[in-house]
Amino acid sequence: MAGRIRVLDEKVINRIAAGEVVERPVSVMKELVENSIDAEATSIRLEIENGGKKLIRVRDNGTGMSHDDAFQALERHATSKLKTELDLVGIATMGFRGEALASIASVSRLTLMTREEADPAGTVITVEGGTIRSADRKGMAVGSMVEVRNLFFNVPVRRKFLKATATEAGHVHEAVTRFALAFPGVGFTYIEDGKLKMDAPAVGSTYERIYTLFSKDVRENLVEVNHSAHEGSLKGYVAKPPYARSNMRSVLTFVNGRSVKDRLINSAVTRGFANLMERGRYPFAILFIELPPDKVDVNVHPQKAEVRFVNPKQIYDLILDGVYDALTGAPYRVPGGTRREYGLPRSPTDSLSRHLSREDPEEAPRSDPGHSASPSSLPQDAATQQATAGGDVPAPATIPGHAADVTHAPRLGHQTGPFSSLGIVGRIPGSFVILHNDEELIVMDQHAAHERILFDDLVRSERRGEHLESQDLLIPQVIEFSVVEARALARHLGVLHTAGFRIEEFGEKDFVVKGVPSWFNKDDVEGLLSELVDVMLDTGVRGDPGRLREELLKSVACRTAVKESENMHAEEIRTLLKTLDRKGSPEVCPHGRPLMAKFPFAEIRRKLGRR
């Protein structure tokens, strides 16, 4: 039957388009602010009422529009940002579709006030449900003001699905924050139900804007990210672990100034923190990716919240290397041709001492005839030198049942870092070392610190394809597993070979251990292998080979790190601290737990009634 196919009415078309572009109040606010930014505004004022459901008002001091352009802007697919089809290949503006104003006007009561510098008076247009109700001329400053009232008043079904006022307002506040971070040279004022929520004047840098928007605890934990590769660059800031948040909303990412939520980007950021954060916790990151416009497609989604990259693998590596480099001082992937030897200890004494003495020969105890290594034979530190010169130094405090392993500062003439600059008080049972600086008493978990060092060495060696040194067992050890366990272990023997284990298959279910790393407790081989097999069979990591390898190396490091050293003296603690500095180690173990707990002296004084 003829006549069944009809061209839709223009109002229906606008309503359908609005459903794609305008999802909720924050969608309206986003489109209007993007227009202000494209109009070269240096000051943007945003006001909302009832979460944006009652009122959204955006005022700017941009270039404004002429009388004729103001009417044209309310038509669908009318834009000043594209001229030809070729312009779609390299979009450099925030908006470009020409749908926003027409779509918003079709589902609200919209008022547009605008004036460009050449016009003696501004233009005021009122639109209700897509129909122009009035138009007038009025005196006003150069710029534009768009007022959106009663959003979805003519689409009750859509309005019914809006969330609570606080939820909608929260989305708007988050979006304003993202704009403020992306454009520090633009001043932003945000008012919610008559209350000032944000006053961010124009500043000269992203860090100054961060200083305005975020609390002191965030700012104090930030490290700068600055990394380039191929045609892209990554800049911004990440919070160093153990600082973390409870969800991924704390990862703010931008591509060419446009705020995006992209799985590829989030995956790379999360991967960069993989060995530095506890499971279930998420990083804080503010990252800006800059690419040639023709290397990224922003014309993917009506709300422009998604992007597609021409070379996604390069972008992934750029982010992963940049984040990891900022946190650890080294890129995640090792550049080709670069090799560095990382020896592990061979001394027959305590496992931590063996490891650290090999890591830092400069800090090994000096042999002195008739002298054994003890606190009295430590290298002179600043306090000791003062005593030698005739100054008065307080006697070291002792911990009951423990040696007086006390130093007050690293040796003079040696470069210090955040760990090695700490003074040593002593140690307490339970694998804890007591340290201090000028402002805090610090408790360090020596097991976690040693585990961090071991894990970083294992990861570096694994990525370089190197094998750490192995020591033959006098009597090879045969260990039996179930068929399933044996198959899993056989598939991952390469990871264990990298760590210095020499293990071979010995029948269908048996394995023979012929050699272990020199720093490993040989009596614990079976326990370690059983733990590693459990990781190999974990369905949560089996589908990700990279993560599985890292989990295996975490288990190796955790099992082999010293649990509690009964005879750890100050020179060994000092070497541990210097090794952490030299490795650029973060203040977390491979599982993301903190290495140290800090207690400010001011807080201790307050609790003890001191001033």
N, C-alpha and C positions, 0 to 999 in steps of 0.2 A: 504494500500500500504506500503510495507516494505521500510526501509531506510529513513524514515522521521525523526527519532530521531537520533541526532548526538551529539557527545561530542564537546563542544566548543573549539575553538583554545585558547591556553594559553594566548595570548595577549588580546583576548576578555574577558577572565576570569579576567585578571588583571585590565582591564578597568572597568568591573562591580564592582569588589572589591573596586577599587579606588573611585567609585561613592558613596560608603557607608562610607569609611574612610576619604576621602579627599573632604570636602564640599567647602572649601574656604581657602585662605592663612593661616588663624589662625589654621586650622586643621593640616596643614603641620608643622607649627611652634610648635604646641602642641606635636605632635608625636616625633619630633626631640629633643625637650627639655626633654621630658620624658625619651628618650633613654640616654641622657646625665646624667640625675639624677640617673638612674639605673646603669650607668657606674661609679658611685661614684665620679662624677666631683665636684670640689669645686669652679670652676670658669666657667661661661657660658657667651659667647658673642654672641648676636643676632643682625643681620643686615637685614634690608629689604629695598627694593626700590619699588616705585609705589604701596604702600599698600601691598607688597608681591607678586604682580602679575608679576613683572619683576625679582625680586631676593629675596630669603630667604637664609640666611647663618647662620648656627649655629656652633660655635666652642667651644670645651670644653677641659679640662685637665683630662678627665677620664681615665679609664684603657685601652681604645683603643681595637683594634682587630688585630689578626694575619692575614697574607696574605690569608690563606685559609678561615678563618671565614668571612673576608670581602666579598668574593664572595658568601659564603653561606648566608650571611645576606640579600642579594638582592633577594633571592628566597622566594616565598610565604610560609607562615606558618613555617618560620625558626626563632627560638628564643632560647635564652640562659636562659629564665626565667621559663620555664616549662620543666619537664622531663617526668612525668607520668600524667595520668588522675586525680589522687588524688590531684595533685598540684592545680587544679582548685577550690578545696574546700576552700582553705585559701590563696588567692593571696595577696602577700605582696609587690609586685613590681608595678611600675607605668604602664609599658607595659607588655604584655604577649601573644598577639595574633600572633605576627610574620608576620603581614600584612603590616605594615607601609611603610618600605623602598621600597618593591616591588610595592605597590600601588602608592606611590609618583613617583617612577621612571617611571611608565607606562604612566604618564600624564605630564611629564616635561622633562627637560634636567638636569640630576642630576650628580653631581660629589661627590664622597666619597673619603676622605683622612683619613687614620687611621693608627695608629701604637701602638702596645703594647710594654711594657718595654723590653721584651725579644728579640724583633726584632731589628736588626741593622738599618733597613730602613723601611719607611712607605709604604703603598699601596695606589695607586691612581687609581680609577676606574671611567670611564665616561659612563653614560647610557643615551640613548635618546629614549623616547617613549617605554621603556621597553627592548630595545636592547642594549647590551654592545657594545660600540664603541671603547674603548681603555682601556688598563690596563698597569700600570707601577709601578716602585719602586722609591721612592723619600725620601730624608732625611727630617725629621720633628720631632717635639717634641712629646712626648707621649700624646695620646688623639685622638680625632676625629674632623673632619670638614666635614659637609654636606652642599653642595651648590645646591640650587634648582632654576633654571632659567626658565622663560617663562612657568609658570604654566598653564596647560590646553591648550598648544599650539596645541595639536592634538585633542582637544575636544572643538571645537569652540562654541558649544551650551552651554556647562557649563561655559566657559569663558564669554559668553555674559551676563550671569545672575549674575556675580559678581557685587557688589555695587561700588560706587564711591571710589576713592583712599583713601580719608579721612576716610570713613566708615570702609573699610577693615583695615586700619592702626589702627583705634580706637579699633577694636576687638583684634588685636595683642597686643597693649599696655595693654589692660585690662587683657589679658591672662598672659602676662609677670608679671604684678603686682600680680596676684594670685599665680604664681609660687614663686615669691620673698617672699610673705607672708608665704607660706607653708614651704619654705626651707630657713630660715634665715641664716643657716650655709653655704649657697652657694652664692657666689658673682655673681650678674647679671649685665651685661652691655647691653643696648638696644640702637641701632642706627637706625634712620629712615631717609632715603634719605640723608645720610651723616651727620645728626645732632644728637648729643647725647641727648637722651630723658630720659634715666635712668642710673644712676651709683650707684648701691647698693652693696657696699662691704659686704663680709661675716661678720655677727655679731653673738652675743651669745644668743639673745632672740627675740621673736616676737615683743615685744614693741620697741626694738631698730630698727627693720626693719620698723615698723609703723612710727617711728620718722623720718626715712629717706624718706619715700614715701608720707606721708600725711602732710597737712598744720597744722599750729598751732591751728586753731579753732577746727579741728578734735581732735587733741591730748588732748586739754584742756577739752574736754567733755567726754572722754572715762572713763568707769569704767570696772574693771576686772570681768570676768566671770570664776568661778572655781567651778564646781559641778560634783559630781559623784553619780551614782545609778546603781544598778545591776552590770553588767559587763562593763558598758560604762562610759566615762568621757567627760565632756564638758569644754573646756577652750577657752579663747579668750577675746575679748573686745566688748562692745556695747557703743554707745553714749547716754548719758542720755538726756531725753527730757528736754526742747523743741527742742533740736537740731534734725533736720530731713532732709531728702532728698526728691527729687521729684519722684523717681522711685525705684523699687526693685533691681536695679543693685548695689545699695549700700550695699546689704546684701551678704557678701562673706562667703561661707560655705565650709568646707572641711571635708572629711571622710577619716581617716587614711592617711592624707597628700594629698589626691586627691581632687581637686576642683570639686564640683558637684553643679548642679542646680536641686534641688529636691522639689517637691510640699509639701511633708510632712514636710520637714525641714523649708521651707519658711512659711508654715502655722503656725508652732509652734512658730517661731520667731515673726511673726506678732501678734499672740495671746498674747505673752508675753508683747507686747506694747499696747494691746488693749485699756486700759483705760488711756494711757499716751500720746497719739498722736492724733492730729487732723485728721479727715477723709481726705483722699487724699494725706496724707504725709506718708513717709516710713522711717523706722529706718536705722541707719548706724550700721552695725554689722560685726565683723570678728570672726568667730566661728570655732573651731576645735573639731570634734567628733572623739574620739578614741574608737575602738571596736576590739574585737578579730576578726582576718580575717575570721573565719568561721561563724561569725554572720552577715556578709554583703556580698552581691553578686555584684561584679563589672562587671561580664560577662553578661551584659544586652544589651548594645548598642555598635555598632562598634566603636564609638568615645569615649566610656567609660565616657560619660557625665552623665549617670544615674546610680543609684545604687538601690538595693532592700535590705530591712532589714528583718532578721528572725523574730524580734519582733518589728514591727513598733510602736505599742502603747508605749512600753518602751522608744523608741527613742523620740517620741513626748513628753512624760512626762519629759524626761531628759532635753530636750531643753527648754520646757516651764518653768519648775521649775528653771533651771539655769539662764535663762534670767531675769525672774521676781525677783528672789532672788537678782541678781546683782543690779537691778534697785530700789528695794523697801526694801531689807534687809530681805525678807521672801519668802519662796517658794510659788508657785501658789497654789499647793495642800497642804492641812494641813496634816502633818503626823498623823497617827492613835494614839489616846490616848492623844493627846496634846490639852488641853483646856485652854483658857484664857478669863477672863471676860472683856467685854468692856461695861461699864456702860454709859448711856447717862443722860444728865442733867434733873433736876426736879425743879430748882429754878423758881419762877414765873416772873423773870425779863426778860430783853432782851434775844432773842433766842441764840445769840452768847455767851453772858455772861453765860447763863445757861449751855450751852454745855461745855464751857471751864472750868468753875469753877468745874464741876463734873469730867472733864478729868484730871485736875491737882490741887487737893486740896491744894497742897503746895503753889500754886501761887494765891490762893483766897485772896481777900483783907482782912486784919486783922481788927477785930472790935476793936475800941478804944472809950471809953466813951466820949461823947461830940464831937465826930469826925465823919464825913461822909467820904466815900471814895472819895478822890480827889487827884490831882497831889501832893499836899503838904504832903499827908499821904502815899506816895509810899514807899516801902522798899528801903533802901539806896542802891544805886549803887556805882560804883567806884568813879564817879565824886562827888556824894553827900558826900561820906566818906572823900574825899580830902578837900571839903569845911569845913566839921566838924573839920578836923584837922588843919584848919587855912589857907589852900591853896586858891588861887583865882580861881574861876570857872566862866566862862562867863554866863550871865543870859540866860535862855532858850528863844529861839525865839518863837514867837507866830504866829499863822495863824489867820488872821482877822476873827472874829466871832466864834473862836474855843478856847477851853481851851489850856493851855500850856502843852500839853502831851509830854514832852520831857525827855528822858533819854539817857545817852551817852554810857552805857555798861550794861551787865547783872550783877547781884549781885556777889560780890566776894564770893569765896568758892563753887560756883556751876559750875558743868560741863557744857560747852557750846557746841553747834553744829553750823552748817552752818546758821541756821535761828536765833537761840537764841543769837548768838554772835553779831548780828546786833544792832546798836544803833537806838533809836527811835527819830525822829524829830517831827512828829505830824501826822495830817490827813487833807485831803482836801475833798470837796464834791464829790460825785460820787463813794463812796465806795473804796477810795484809802487811803493807809497808807504810810507815808513817812519814810524811813529808811536810814541807811548809814553804810558803813564800812570805812576802812582807805583809800580806793581808789575810791569808787563809791557812788553816790546818788541813792537810790533804791525806786521805787514806787511799792507797793504791792497791788494787788486786794484782799481785805479782804473777799469778797464774794467767789472768786475762791478758796482762802485758806481754808475757812470754808467748802466749798463744797468738797474739796479734803479730809478733815478729816472725814466728814460725810460719804462719799462714801466708803472710806477704811474700816470704821467700819461696814457699811452695808454689804460689800462683805465678810469680815471675819466672821460675824455672819451667813450669808447665807451659806457659805461653811461648817461651823460647825453644821449647822442645829439648831442654837439657835434662840430664839425670843427676840428682844430687848424689854425693858420695855414699858408698855402701860399705858395710863391714861384714865380712863373712862370719857366719856362725860356726863355732867349733863343731857342733853336732847339729846338722839340719833338722828342722822340726816339721813333722808331717801332721797336717790338720785335715779332718774329715768334715764335709758338709752334706746337706741333702742335695738331691739332683737339681732342684730349682735354684738353691743357693749357689751351688757350684757353677751353674751356667751363668748366673749373674756376675759372680766374681771373675770368671774367665773373660767376660766381655770388657772388664774394666781393669785388667792387670796393668795396662799402660799407665794409668794414673798413679798406681802404686810404684811402678818402676821409676816414674819421674820423681817421686818422693824419696827414692833411695832404697826401696824394698826389692829384693830379688826373690820372686815367688814364681814357681813353675807348676803346671798341671802335672799330677802324678796319678793317672788313672781317671775314671769317670767322675768320682766324687772327692778325691783327695788332692791336696796341694802340698808342695814341699817348700818351706821357707829356708832359703840358703843364705840370705844376707839381709841386714836391716840397716837403716841409717845409724851412724855412729853415736848419735845423740839420743837414740831410742832405747827405752827400757825393754830388754829382750824377753823378760818374763811376761810381757803383756801382749805378745803377738796375737794369740788366739782371741783375746778379748777385743782387740782392735779390729781384726778381720770380721768378727761376728757383728760388731757395730756397723762396719762399712757395708756389709751385706744387707743389713736392715735398711740402710739408706738407698742402696741399689734397687731394692724391692719396693720402695715407697712410691705408690702410684702418683703422688703429688709432684714428683720431680722427674719421673722416668721419661715423660714426653719432652723434656727440655734438656738436651745433652749438656749444654753449657752450665746450666744451674746444677745439674747432677754432679758434674766434675767439681764445682765449687763446694757443694755440700760434702763431698767425699774429702776434699782437702781440709775443710773445717773440722771434720771428725778426726783426721790425722793430727792436725795441729792441737786440738783440744786434748786428745789422748796422750800426746807426747809432751805437752807443756808441763812444766814443774807444778805439782799440786801444792806442796808446802815445803819450804826449805828451812830446816832446823838450824843450819849453820851459815846462813846468808849474811855476810858482813857488808860493811858500808861500801867497800870498793866494788863489790858485785852489784849492789844496788845502783851505784853511780854509773857503772858500765851499762846496766839495763836502761837507765834513763838516757844515756848518750846514744845507745843503739836505737831507741825509739825516735830520738831527734834525727839521727842520720838517715833512718828509713822514711822519715816524713810520716810517721804513723799517726792516724787519727786517735782520738781519745775514746775509742770503743773497741771491743773485741770483735772477731769475725761474725759473731752472732748479733752484734749491735748493742751489747750491754756495755755500760760505761766502765772505763778502766779506773776511774777515780771518783771519790765523793769528796766534796769540798765544804768546809765549815768555816765561815768568816770569823775572824777574831772578834769583830764587833759584836756578832751574835753570841759568841762564847762569853764575852765580857758582860753582855746584858743578862744572860742566864745566871751568871755568877754574881750578879749585883754590882759589877764594876762599871765605872764610867770612863 
